[in-house]
Each structure stands twice: as C-alpha cells, then as structure tokens.
Amino acid sequence: MSWTPSDRELERARARRSIHQRGVVLSTVVTVVVLAALVVGVTSAPGWDRFREFFLSWPDAKAAFPDIAKGFWINVKMFLIAEPLILLLGGLVAITRGSVSPWLTPARFLAVIYTDLFRGVPTILVVYVLALGIPTLQLQGMTTSLFWLGTIALVLSYGAYVAEVIRSGIESIHPSQVASAEALGLSRTQTMRFVVLPQGVRRVVPPLLNDFVSLQKDTALVGTVAVFESLYVAADYGNYNFNFTPFLVTAAFFVALTVPLARITDWLGRRAMERERGSR
C-alpha cells in the first residue's frame, strides 16, 4: 500500500509554502529598496560626476582591457603553480610537527621556526626580500626571474598558514583511530597515510579553500616588484592617462575568479556540517 498524506499534513505543507513565499517576497522587496537607496545616495553625491569621469570611463576600460587580461593571466599562472606547492610544503611541515620520532627533533624545531616566522611577517615583505634580495646575492644557479621569486615568496608565506590548518585537522582525529590502526599492525607511517591524513584533510577542506581564495588575491602583491600582472598594468595605465577605471576592471577580473571559489567553499562547509550532524 502506498502512503498518502493526511489532510492535516497537507495543511501543514501549504502553511510552510505560504510562509516561505512570504519570506522570499519580503527579502526581495527589502533588498531592492536598500540597493535603490544606495544607488540614489551615491549618484546624488556632489562628486558623482567627477567619480564617474575618473573611475567609470568606458573608453578607458576598453583601452586597458586587453593588457589587463594579459596581466591577469600571469596572476592565474602564479596561482596555479603556487597552490600545489603550498599544499605539498604545508603537508610536510604539518606532518613533521606531528611526528614523535626523536630523530626528527631538529626537523620539528625548524618547522616551528618556519611557521612562526612566515606567519608573523607580512606577505608583501616576503615578496620584497626574495624578489630584491635573492638577485643581490648572485647565487649560482638561482633564478633571478621576478615571476618565480614572487611565486616562491607566496609559497613560503602561505605554506606556513596551510601547515597550521592541516595540523589542526590531523590533531582533530581522535587517538582511538591511531590506537586501532596500530592494533591492526599498521606502522606509524601507514597510520598517518591511510588513517589520519585522509580524515584530517577532509575536515579542513573549507578553510584550505579560503586560504586559496586569499592566495588568488595576493598574487597582485608581486606587482610591487614590477611584475606586469593585472594590478601593475592598471596602475601603469592610470599613471600615464590620469584615469583609474582600469583598477575597477582589474577588480572585476579578481571577483569573477574568487566568487565561484567562495561559493564552492560555502557548499563544502555546509556539506561537512550536514555530515557531522548526521543529516547526510
């Protein structure tokens, strides 16, 4: 026999739909009113015409767009190269700090110094020191490319943050998981590889993605050492043409890339919360 809802259940469903529809209508109206008030407030400001001339010039946007797009590809390449290297470095540092072998004591000491140092120094200073200092040393076989030195600076800076995120995921695994793995005859390395890391990393995927959203934006920091990425191109255009519209064009490029990453992060966070609550 198939289940059919009772009249009371149908009435409750209609009430829930009605409440949901009223909520959607109310939120839509409030949003439209607030946005309209903001638009009216901004466009009626005394300096609106001057702002539009310097920041919303369509001819300047079209003129700067090709060079900004070319520069933004440098930002994207830097992000794609740095991301796996950051994961590798952060994972190695996190595993090293979580090790218990006395032979790895010097490595643990260096890992602590690394995370404390690069989390304490602003990323832009790391970019300056590597991009301007390494070529001065004239090290044999060391690259002097500002692109690669800027990428290395981002890897070193973000590797420290990611290492702590991964370490928090590792330490969140209950000790009984490790004891069970050892009871099954797994070595310490096998336990970390097959038991602890898969669970720990899965728990910290949302904060890891948040770090990578920030990384995508911080690739613009290499423009401070004359790498022709999108922000540097926009600043160069503004200096020569006395118009700052290219900055908004650059911002649109970054938003177009970071917003999808942010939505994926939100979705993974909700999914992890549902899994923890047992609703999936």
C-alpha positions in Angstrom: 0.0 0.0 0.0 1.3 3.5 -0.9 1.5 6.2 1.7 -0.8 9.2 1.3 -0.5 12.3 3.4 -3.4 13.2 5.7 -5.4 16.3 5.4 -3.6 17.8 8.4 -0.2 17.0 6.8 -1.3 18.7 3.5 -2.5 21.7 5.5 0.9 22.0 7.2 2.7 21.7 3.8 0.5 24.6 2.5 1.3 26.7 5.5 5.1 26.0 5.1 4.9 27.0 1.5 3.0 30.1 2.3 5.5 31.2 5.0 8.4 30.5 2.6 6.8 32.5 -0.2 6.1 35.5 2.1 9.7 35.3 3.3 11.1 35.4 -0.3 8.8 38.3 -1.2 9.8 40.3 1.9 13.5 39.7 1.4 13.3 40.6 -2.3 11.5 43.9 -1.5 13.9 44.8 1.3 16.9 44.1 -0.9 15.6 46.1 -3.8 14.7 49.1 -1.6 18.2 49.0 0.1 20.0 48.8 -3.3 17.9 51.5 -4.7 18.7 53.8 -1.7 22.4 53.1 -2.1 22.3 53.9 -5.9 20.3 57.1 -5.3 22.7 58.1 -2.4 25.8 57.5 -4.5 24.6 59.1 -7.7 23.3 62.2 -5.9 26.6 62.9 -4.2 28.2 66.2 -5.1 31.3 64.5 -6.5 29.5 61.8 -8.5 30.3 63.4 -11.9 34.0 63.6 -11.1 34.0 60.0 -9.7 32.3 58.7 -12.9 34.9 60.5 -15.0 37.9 59.0 -13.2 36.6 55.5 -12.3 33.7 54.7 -14.7 35.1 55.8 -18.1 34.0 53.3 -20.7 36.6 54.3 -23.3 39.4 53.9 -20.8 38.0 50.5 -19.7 38.0 49.3 -23.3 41.5 50.6 -23.9 43.0 48.9 -20.8 41.1 45.7 -21.0 43.5 43.7 -23.4 46.6 44.5 -21.3 44.8 43.8 -18.0 43.5 40.5 -19.4 47.1 39.6 -20.4 48.4 40.6 -17.0 45.7 38.7 -15.2 46.8 35.5 -16.9 50.1 36.0 -15.0 48.1 36.1 -11.8 46.3 32.9 -12.8 49.5 31.1 -13.7 51.2 32.2 -10.4 48.1 30.9 -8.5 48.1 27.5 -10.4 51.8 27.0 -9.8 51.8 28.1 -6.1 48.7 26.1 -5.0 50.1 22.6 -5.3 53.5 23.6 -4.0 51.8 25.2 -0.9 49.8 22.1 -0.3 53.0 20.0 -0.5 55.0 22.3 1.7 52.2 22.7 4.3 51.6 19.0 4.4 55.2 18.2 5.0 55.5 20.8 7.7 52.3 19.7 9.4 53.4 16.0 9.4 56.9 16.9 10.7 55.4 18.9 13.6 53.2 16.0 14.5 55.9 13.4 14.4 57.2 11.8 17.6 60.5 10.3 16.5 63.5 11.6 18.4 65.5 11.5 15.1 63.2 14.2 13.7 63.6 16.7 16.6 65.8 19.1 14.5 63.2 19.0 11.7 60.4 19.7 14.2 62.4 22.6 15.6 62.9 24.0 12.1 59.2 23.5 11.3 58.2 25.6 14.3 60.6 28.4 13.4 59.4 28.4 9.8 55.7 28.6 10.8 56.3 31.3 13.4 58.5 33.4 11.1 56.4 33.3 8.0 53.1 33.7 9.8 54.5 36.8 11.6 56.0 38.6 8.6 53.6 40.3 6.2 53.5 38.6 2.8 54.4 41.8 0.9 57.7 41.9 2.9 58.5 38.3 2.0 57.9 39.3 -1.7 60.3 42.3 -1.3 63.0 40.3 0.5 63.0 37.5 -2.0 62.5 39.5 -5.2 65.0 42.2 -4.4 67.4 40.3 -2.1 68.0 37.0 -3.9 69.3 38.6 -7.1 71.7 40.7 -5.0 73.3 37.5 -3.5 74.2 36.3 -7.0 73.8 32.7 -6.0 75.0 30.2 -8.6 72.1 28.5 -10.4 69.4 30.6 -8.6 66.8 32.2 -10.8 66.6 36.0 -11.0 63.1 35.9 -12.6 60.8 38.2 -10.6 57.9 36.0 -11.6 59.4 32.9 -10.0 60.8 34.7 -7.0 57.4 36.2 -6.3 55.8 32.8 -6.6 58.4 31.3 -4.2 57.6 34.1 -1.8 53.8 33.3 -1.9 54.6 29.6 -1.4 56.7 30.3 1.7 54.2 32.7 3.2 51.1 30.7 2.6 52.8 27.4 3.3 53.0 28.4 6.9 49.3 29.1 7.2 48.3 26.0 5.3 50.6 23.9 7.5 48.8 25.0 10.6 45.4 24.3 9.0 46.4 20.8 8.1 48.0 20.3 11.5 44.7 21.2 13.2 42.9 18.7 11.0 45.5 16.0 12.0 45.2 16.8 15.7 41.4 16.7 15.4 41.5 12.9 14.8 40.7 11.0 18.0 43.6 9.0 19.4 41.5 5.9 19.3 41.8 5.9 15.5 45.6 5.7 15.8 45.4 3.0 18.5 43.0 1.0 16.3 45.4 1.3 13.4 48.4 0.2 15.5 46.3 -2.8 16.8 45.8 -3.9 13.2 49.6 -3.9 12.7 50.0 -0.6 10.8 53.2 1.3 11.2 53.3 4.9 12.2 53.8 6.0 8.6 51.0 3.8 7.4 48.7 5.1 10.1 49.4 8.7 9.1 49.0 7.9 5.4 45.9 5.7 5.4 44.0 6.7 8.6 44.9 10.1 9.9 45.6 12.2 6.8 42.6 11.3 4.8 40.2 12.1 7.6 42.1 15.2 8.8 42.4 16.8 5.4 38.7 16.2 4.6 37.8 18.1 7.8 39.8 21.2 6.8 39.0 21.5 3.1 36.8 24.6 3.6 39.4 26.6 5.5 42.0 25.5 2.9 39.9 26.8 0.1 39.5 30.1 2.0 43.3 30.3 2.1 43.5 29.7 -1.6 40.9 32.4 -2.3 43.1 34.8 -0.4 46.1 33.5 -2.4 44.5 34.4 -5.7 44.1 38.0 -4.5 47.5 38.2 -3.0 49.2 37.3 -6.3 48.7 41.0 -7.0 51.4 41.7 -4.4 54.1 40.7 -6.9 53.2 43.9 -8.8 55.1 45.8 -6.1 58.3 44.4 -7.6 57.5 45.3 -11.2 55.9 42.0 -12.3 53.5 43.0 -15.1 50.4 41.3 -13.6 47.0 42.9 -13.8 47.2 45.4 -10.9 50.6 46.7 -12.1 49.2 47.1 -15.6 46.2 49.0 -14.2 48.4 51.3 -12.1 50.7 51.9 -15.1 47.7 52.9 -17.3 46.4 55.2 -14.6 49.8 56.9 -14.1 50.0 57.7 -17.8 46.4 58.6 -18.5 45.3 60.0 -15.2 42.3 57.7 -15.1 41.6 54.9 -12.6 38.9 52.9 -14.4 41.4 50.1 -15.0 41.5 49.4 -11.3 37.8 48.5 -11.4 38.4 46.4 -14.5 41.1 44.5 -12.5 38.8 44.1 -9.6 36.1 42.6 -11.9 38.7 40.0 -13.1 39.5 39.0 -9.5 35.8 38.9 -8.4 35.0 36.7 -11.4 37.5 34.2 -10.3 37.2 34.3 -6.5 33.4 34.4 -6.2 33.0 30.8 -7.7 35.7 29.6 -5.3 34.0 31.2 -2.4 30.6 29.6 -3.3 32.4 26.2 -3.5 33.9 26.8 -0.1 30.4 27.6 1.3 28.9 24.5 -0.3 31.7 22.2 1.1 31.3 23.8 4.6 27.5 23.1 4.6 28.2 19.6 3.4 30.7 19.0 6.1 28.3 20.4 8.7 25.5 18.1 7.5 27.8 15.1 7.6 28.8 16.0 11.2 25.2 16.3 12.2 24.3 13.0 10.5 21.8 14.6 8.1 23.6 13.2 5.0 
